Amino acid sequence: MIEVARLTRHFGSRVAVDDVSFTVRPGSVTGLLGPNGAGKSTTMRMILGLDQPTSGTALVDGAPFSRSPAPMSTVGALLDATAVHPGRTGRTHLRGLAATNGIGDGRVDAVLTMTGLTDAASRRIGTYSLGMRQRLGIAAALLGDPATLVLDEPVNGLDPDGVHWVRELARSLAAEGRTILISSHLMSEMALTADRVIVMGRGRVITDGPIADVIAQATRSSVLVRSPRGTDLAGIITANGGRVDSTAADGALVLTGISAEAIGDLAAAHAIPLHQLVSQQGSLEDAFLSLTEGEQQFAAGEPAGKESR
């Protein structure tokens, strides 16, 4: 389990992480989300003891990770897949890490197989693609068969098959009772991978909870309805506390303030045929954009050639 309490980190006058607290529990995948400059990587580095906090604590299984007698068995980490010697082969790199932690060559072969790198293990890392380096970084994180994994942007550079593999790996390891913390900019993938998310902005935690709760908190649900008697249905819905949010060109209604079940019951009671009745909920990306609006450290300006208004 990872426990972060009132964690703060200053770089000169800049506050990179500001009084952050959260818990990452075993048995589930937790996503750490936020715009560039939100403090995600700095928070991960403090959990791993690579950056010292200005104040606050970060504990892994009740103790600072820097004090762990068996670091690679306690936490497997991937922070920067490119931070490897390009002249070494993949197998040599992993064997060097294994030797410093008392891990046998058998485990090196096992993680090469797990990450699909067996055929490339004798090649120099400098010839690897970014996706292959990501796989090598994950192999290194898995070397000690750790109880906790901390992965910063693990799907960066991976093809769709690799992204799916990381998702299934994370979920299978969590199902074994391990603690999994992953940061990512791919909202659609995080929605499929994580059980809960921590959203950061400008060094602070904006929200923390199960994905469904975060989406419900930050987005508005609606119901899409198509009926040949749309005008009649709209009048009935508004008379019963619902609202017509918009009307599409094809006559479809977007209704809010009332459930799909209630709409179906009202239509049936008034003998109004329905051709479509669909509940609509915002996505994790919608929730993320809503929650982090105004929290981006780096925001894009107007496209070239477009007048500012």
JOWO-V788404 format. One record per residue. N is the residue number from 1. SS is DSSP state (alpha for helix, beta for strand, coil for the rest). Layout:
BEGIN
n = [N:N]
ss = [SS:SS]
END
This chain:
BEGIN
n = [1:2:3:4:5:6:7:8:9:10:11:12:13:14:15:16:17:18:19:20:21:22:23:24:25:26:27:28:29:30:31:32:33:34:35:36:37:38:39:40:41:42:43:44:45:46:47:48:49:50:51:52:53:54:55:56:57:58:59:60:61:62:63:64:65:66:67:68:69:70:71:72:73:74:75:76:77:78:79:80:81:82:83:84:85:86:87:88:89:90:91:92:93:94:95:96:97:98:99:100:101:102:103:104:105:106:107:108:109:110:111:112:113:114:115:116:117:118:119:120:121:122:123:124:125:126:127:128:129:130:131:132:133:134:135:136:137:138:139:140:141:142:143:144:145:146:147:148:149:150:151:152:153:154:155:156:157:158:159:160:161:162:163:164:165:166:167:168:169:170:171:172:173:174:175:176:177:178:179:180:181:182:183:184:185:186:187:188:189:190:191:192:193:194:195:196:197:198:199:200:201:202:203:204:205:206:207:208:209:210:211:212:213:214:215:216:217:218:219:220:221:222:223:224:225:226:227:228:229:230:231:232:233:234:235:236:237:238:239:240:241:242:243:244:245:246:247:248:249:250:251:252:253:254:255:256:257:258:259:260:261:262:263:264:265:266:267:268:269:270:271:272:273:274:275:276:277:278:279:280:281:282:283:284:285:286:287:288:289:290:291:292:293:294:295:296:297:298:299:300:301:302:303:304:305:306:307:308:309]
ss = [coil:beta:beta:beta:beta:beta:beta:beta:beta:beta:beta:coil:coil:beta:beta:beta:beta:beta:beta:beta:beta:beta:beta:beta:coil:coil:coil:beta:beta:beta:beta:beta:beta:beta:coil:coil:coil:coil:coil:alpha:alpha:alpha:alpha:alpha:alpha:alpha:alpha:coil:coil:coil:coil:coil:coil:coil:beta:beta:beta:beta:beta:beta:coil:coil:beta:coil:alpha:alpha:alpha:coil:coil:coil:alpha:alpha:alpha:alpha:beta:beta:beta:beta:coil:coil:coil:coil:coil:coil:coil:coil:coil:coil:beta:alpha:alpha:alpha:alpha:alpha:alpha:alpha:alpha:alpha:alpha:alpha:coil:coil:coil:coil:alpha:alpha:alpha:alpha:alpha:alpha:alpha:alpha:alpha:alpha:coil:coil:coil:alpha:alpha:alpha:coil:coil:coil:beta:alpha:alpha:alpha:coil:coil:alpha:alpha:alpha:alpha:alpha:alpha:alpha:alpha:alpha:alpha:alpha:alpha:alpha:coil:coil:coil:coil:coil:beta:beta:beta:beta:beta:coil:coil:coil:coil:coil:coil:coil:alpha:alpha:alpha:alpha:alpha:alpha:alpha:alpha:alpha:alpha:alpha:alpha:alpha:alpha:alpha:alpha:coil:coil:coil:beta:beta:beta:beta:beta:coil:coil:coil:alpha:alpha:alpha:alpha:alpha:alpha:alpha:coil:coil:beta:beta:beta:beta:beta:beta:coil:coil:beta:beta:beta:beta:beta:beta:beta:alpha:alpha:alpha:alpha:alpha:alpha:alpha:alpha:coil:coil:coil:beta:beta:beta:beta:beta:coil:coil:coil:alpha:alpha:alpha:alpha:alpha:alpha:alpha:alpha:alpha:alpha:coil:coil:coil:beta:beta:beta:beta:beta:coil:coil:coil:coil:coil:beta:beta:beta:beta:coil:coil:coil:alpha:alpha:alpha:alpha:alpha:alpha:alpha:alpha:alpha:alpha:coil:coil:coil:coil:coil:coil:beta:beta:beta:beta:beta:coil:coil:coil:alpha:alpha:alpha:alpha:alpha:alpha:alpha:alpha:coil:coil:coil:coil:coil:coil:coil:coil:coil:coil:coil:coil:coil:coil:coil:coil:coil:coil]
END
